[in-house]
Amino acid sequence: MIPVEGVVKYREEYTACAPLEPALVAELAVWRRLLWDAGLIGQDPARYDGAGFGNASMRTRPYDRPKGQRSFLVTGTQTGKDADLGPDRFAIVETYDIANNLVRVRGPVRASSESMTHGAVYDQSPQIRWIFHAHSPEIWRRRDALGLPSTHPAVAYGTPEMAQEVVRLFADTGLREGRIFAMAGHEDGVITFGSSASETAWRMLETLARARLLR
């Protein structure tokens, strides 16, 4: 059985705090709403046992931090049902330790269950500033025809093994240039990344268009 979205699988050191500054979350909130409008983030009783799906993140400054310390703002866990997210629905991942499956989080809510995977992607280049994790049956089911790099189907989301799969894909495929991969063991899961929000969103939507043309 393919695991559903929403269950945190990493060890977490969580520090609760007041809602984040509105200016900090504003841009990510706008782009996340666009993904929600497109049905790429959300919650549906008929899908994934009703669990929320999809998430989005962006790097926080300074951008030259070493691997494992490339902090990022990310949507809170199980926020998929909400069209708009305010400053009380985001968290900051301050550090992440893939080898020890540990994520340190600060925020008014806990971070997305995919935070370990986001960290693994950010570790690949300080120029990667945005990540969108969508759920698209159309892209996911046509991932081979689209030529998308894919993680191993036996690897579950949000685990150190998934983070290692990210490293493998960057090393063994054209992922660095293509900026999109499918999570074969996570139903409908697709991740895009880039140096800007528009670049990251465009890669997702352009791939969705190509998937629909394959019908």
VEXKE-268682 format. One record per residue (C-alpha): chain; x, y negated, z. Coordinates in steps of 0.05 Angstrom, whole numbers, plus 32768, in hexadecimal, padded with zeros to 4 digits. Example, Ala and Ser with C-alpha at 12.3 -4.5 7.8 and 13.67 -1.06 7.14 Angstrom:
<pts>
+----+------+------+------+
: ch :    x :    y :    z :
+----+------+------+------+
:  A : 80F6 : 805A : 809C :
:  A : 8111 : 8015 : 808F :
+----+------+------+------+
</pts>
This chain:
<pts>
+----+------+------+------+
: ch :    x :    y :    z :
+----+------+------+------+
:  A : 8000 : 8000 : 8000 :
:  A : 801B : 7FBB : 7FED :
:  A : 8020 : 7F8E : 802B :
:  A : 7FF2 : 7F52 : 802C :
:  A : 8004 : 7F0A : 8039 :
:  A : 8007 : 7EE9 : 807D :
:  A : 802B : 7F16 : 80AE :
:  A : 806D : 7EFA : 80C7 :
:  A : 80A3 : 7F2F : 80C4 :
:  A : 80E0 : 7F09 : 80DB :
:  A : 80F4 : 7EFA : 8123 :
:  A : 80E4 : 7EB3 : 8134 :
:  A : 80FE : 7E7F : 8164 :
:  A : 80C5 : 7E4D : 8164 :
:  A : 80C5 : 7E08 : 8184 :
:  A : 8080 : 7DE7 : 8185 :
:  A : 807E : 7D9C : 8179 :
:  A : 804E : 7D64 : 8167 :
:  A : 8036 : 7D5D : 8120 :
:  A : 806D : 7D4A : 80EF :
:  A : 8075 : 7D05 : 80D2 :
:  A : 8041 : 7CF9 : 809A :
:  A : 8077 : 7CDD : 806C :
:  A : 809F : 7D1D : 8073 :
:  A : 8067 : 7D4B : 805C :
:  A : 8044 : 7D1E : 802A :
:  A : 8066 : 7D34 : 7FE9 :
:  A : 8064 : 7D7E : 7FFA :
:  A : 801B : 7D78 : 800E :
:  A : 8009 : 7D59 : 7FCB :
:  A : 802B : 7D8F : 7FA2 :
:  A : 8010 : 7DC6 : 7FCE :
:  A : 7FCA : 7DAB : 7FC2 :
:  A : 7FD4 : 7DB0 : 7F77 :
:  A : 7FE8 : 7DF9 : 7F7E :
:  A : 7FAA : 7E04 : 7FA9 :
:  A : 7F7E : 7DE3 : 7F74 :
:  A : 7F9C : 7E13 : 7F41 :
:  A : 7F8B : 7E4F : 7F6C :
:  A : 7FD4 : 7E60 : 7F76 :
:  A : 7FD0 : 7E54 : 7FC1 :
:  A : 7F91 : 7E62 : 7FE8 :
:  A : 7F65 : 7E95 : 800B :
:  A : 7F30 : 7EC2 : 7FEE :
:  A : 7F08 : 7EF7 : 8014 :
:  A : 7F0E : 7F24 : 7FD6 :
:  A : 7F5A : 7F22 : 7FD3 :
:  A : 7F90 : 7F3D : 8003 :
:  A : 7F5D : 7F50 : 8038 :
:  A : 7F4A : 7F07 : 803F :
:  A : 7F8F : 7EEF : 8054 :
:  A : 7FA8 : 7EAB : 803D :
:  A : 7FDC : 7EAD : 8006 :
:  A : 8013 : 7E81 : 7FEA :
:  A : 8040 : 7E4C : 8008 :
:  A : 806E : 7E13 : 7FF5 :
:  A : 80AD : 7DF4 : 8010 :
:  A : 80DF : 7DBC : 8004 :
:  A : 8126 : 7DB0 : 801E :
:  A : 8132 : 7D7C : 8054 :
:  A : 8170 : 7D51 : 8056 :
:  A : 81AB : 7D56 : 8059 :
:  A : 81AF : 7D83 : 801D :
:  A : 81F8 : 7D98 : 8026 :
:  A : 81EC : 7DC5 : 8062 :
:  A : 820D : 7E0A : 8061 :
:  A : 81E6 : 7E49 : 8051 :
:  A : 81B6 : 7E5E : 8088 :
:  A : 81AF : 7E16 : 809E :
:  A : 818D : 7DF8 : 8061 :
:  A : 8150 : 7DDF : 8086 :
:  A : 810E : 7DD8 : 8063 :
:  A : 80C7 : 7DC2 : 806D :
:  A : 8094 : 7DF9 : 8060 :
:  A : 804A : 7E05 : 8064 :
:  A : 8032 : 7E26 : 80A3 :
:  A : 801F : 7E6F : 80A6 :
:  A : 7FD8 : 7E7F : 8091 :
:  A : 7FC6 : 7E39 : 8078 :
:  A : 7FB0 : 7E52 : 8034 :
:  A : 7F66 : 7E46 : 8040 :
:  A : 7F6F : 7DFB : 8048 :
:  A : 7F6C : 7DCE : 800B :
:  A : 7F94 : 7D97 : 802C :
:  A : 7FCA : 7D9D : 8061 :
:  A : 7FDB : 7D66 : 8092 :
:  A : 8019 : 7D5B : 80BC :
:  A : 8000 : 7D8E : 80EF :
:  A : 8002 : 7DC6 : 80BB :
:  A : 804B : 7DC7 : 80A8 :
:  A : 8089 : 7DE1 : 80CB :
:  A : 80D4 : 7DD6 : 80C4 :
:  A : 8101 : 7E12 : 80BD :
:  A : 8141 : 7DFA : 80DC :
:  A : 816D : 7E38 : 80D3 :
:  A : 8165 : 7E7F : 80BB :
:  A : 8192 : 7EBC : 80C6 :
:  A : 8183 : 7EF1 : 8092 :
:  A : 81B2 : 7F25 : 80AF :
:  A : 818E : 7F21 : 80F2 :
:  A : 8149 : 7F14 : 80D6 :
:  A : 8142 : 7ED5 : 8100 :
:  A : 8122 : 7E92 : 80EE :
:  A : 8123 : 7E54 : 8119 :
:  A : 80E5 : 7E29 : 8110 :
:  A : 80CD : 7DE6 : 812B :
:  A : 8088 : 7DCB : 8120 :
:  A : 8040 : 7DC5 : 8135 :
:  A : 8033 : 7E08 : 8113 :
:  A : 805C : 7E46 : 8104 :
:  A : 807E : 7E4A : 80C0 :
:  A : 8068 : 7E73 : 8084 :
:  A : 8074 : 7EBD : 8087 :
:  A : 809F : 7EB5 : 8048 :
:  A : 80D1 : 7E86 : 806A :
:  A : 8109 : 7EB8 : 8069 :
:  A : 8102 : 7EBF : 801E :
:  A : 8101 : 7E74 : 8014 :
:  A : 8142 : 7E6F : 803B :
:  A : 8162 : 7EA4 : 8010 :
:  A : 8150 : 7E7C : 7FD1 :
:  A : 8169 : 7E3B : 7FEE :
:  A : 81AB : 7E5D : 8000 :
:  A : 81B9 : 7E68 : 7FB6 :
:  A : 81C5 : 7E1E : 7FA7 :
:  A : 81C0 : 7DDB : 7FCB :
:  A : 81A0 : 7DC2 : 7F8B :
:  A : 8162 : 7DED : 7F98 :
:  A : 8134 : 7DBD : 7FBD :
:  A : 80ED : 7DDA : 7FB2 :
:  A : 80CD : 7E1E : 7FB4 :
:  A : 8085 : 7E31 : 7FA3 :
:  A : 806C : 7E77 : 7FB4 :
:  A : 802C : 7E83 : 7F8E :
:  A : 7FFE : 7EBF : 7F86 :
:  A : 7FEE : 7EC8 : 7F3C :
:  A : 7FD1 : 7F0A : 7F25 :
:  A : 7FDA : 7EF4 : 7EDD :
:  A : 8025 : 7EE7 : 7EE3 :
:  A : 8032 : 7F21 : 7F12 :
:  A : 8010 : 7F56 : 7EE8 :
:  A : 8035 : 7F3F : 7EAA :
:  A : 8078 : 7F34 : 7ECB :
:  A : 809C : 7F68 : 7EA0 :
:  A : 807E : 7F4E : 7E5F :
:  A : 8093 : 7F08 : 7E74 :
:  A : 80D9 : 7F20 : 7E83 :
:  A : 80D8 : 7F08 : 7ECB :
:  A : 810C : 7F1F : 7EFD :
:  A : 80E8 : 7F49 : 7F32 :
:  A : 80F9 : 7F60 : 7F77 :
:  A : 80F7 : 7FAB : 7F86 :
:  A : 80B0 : 7FC4 : 7F90 :
:  A : 80C3 : 7FE7 : 7FD0 :
:  A : 80DA : 7FA6 : 7FF1 :
:  A : 80A7 : 7F81 : 801B :
:  A : 809F : 7F35 : 801E :
:  A : 80BE : 7F0C : 8056 :
:  A : 80F4 : 7F3F : 8069 :
:  A : 8140 : 7F3E : 8067 :
:  A : 813B : 7F71 : 802F :
:  A : 8113 : 7F3F : 8006 :
:  A : 8148 : 7F0A : 8014 :
:  A : 817D : 7F3C : 7FFB :
:  A : 8153 : 7F47 : 7FBC :
:  A : 8155 : 7EFC : 7FB0 :
:  A : 81A1 : 7EFE : 7FB3 :
:  A : 81A2 : 7F39 : 7F83 :
:  A : 8175 : 7F17 : 7F50 :
:  A : 81A0 : 7ED9 : 7F50 :
:  A : 81DE : 7F04 : 7F45 :
:  A : 81C3 : 7F36 : 7F13 :
:  A : 818F : 7F11 : 7EE9 :
:  A : 8183 : 7ECD : 7EC9 :
:  A : 815B : 7EB5 : 7F04 :
:  A : 8187 : 7E79 : 7F11 :
:  A : 8174 : 7E5D : 7ECD :
:  A : 812D : 7E79 : 7ECA :
:  A : 8119 : 7E61 : 7F10 :
:  A : 80DF : 7E93 : 7F18 :
:  A : 80DA : 7EDA : 7F32 :
:  A : 80A4 : 7F0B : 7F44 :
:  A : 80A0 : 7F32 : 7F85 :
:  A : 808F : 7F77 : 7F6C :
:  A : 8080 : 7F91 : 7FB2 :
:  A : 8053 : 7F56 : 7FC5 :
:  A : 8013 : 7F57 : 7F9D :
:  A : 800D : 7F1A : 7F6E :
:  A : 8049 : 7EF7 : 7F90 :
:  A : 8071 : 7EC9 : 7F63 :
:  A : 80A6 : 7E96 : 7F78 :
:  A : 80C0 : 7E5A : 7F52 :
:  A : 80F6 : 7E29 : 7F68 :
:  A : 8119 : 7DEB : 7F4F :
:  A : 813B : 7DAA : 7F5E :
:  A : 80F9 : 7D84 : 7F5C :
:  A : 80B0 : 7D92 : 7F6B :
:  A : 809C : 7D84 : 7F23 :
:  A : 80D0 : 7DB4 : 7F07 :
:  A : 80BB : 7DEA : 7F38 :
:  A : 8070 : 7DE2 : 7F29 :
:  A : 807C : 7DDF : 7EDE :
:  A : 80A1 : 7E21 : 7EDF :
:  A : 8065 : 7E41 : 7F02 :
:  A : 8031 : 7E23 : 7ED3 :
:  A : 8059 : 7E2F : 7E94 :
:  A : 8060 : 7E78 : 7EA7 :
:  A : 8016 : 7E7D : 7EB6 :
:  A : 8007 : 7E62 : 7E71 :
:  A : 8035 : 7E95 : 7E51 :
:  A : 8014 : 7ECD : 7E79 :
:  A : 7FCF : 7EB9 : 7E60 :
:  A : 7FE8 : 7EB8 : 7E18 :
:  A : 7FFA : 7F02 : 7E21 :
:  A : 7FB2 : 7F17 : 7E29 :
+----+------+------+------+
</pts>
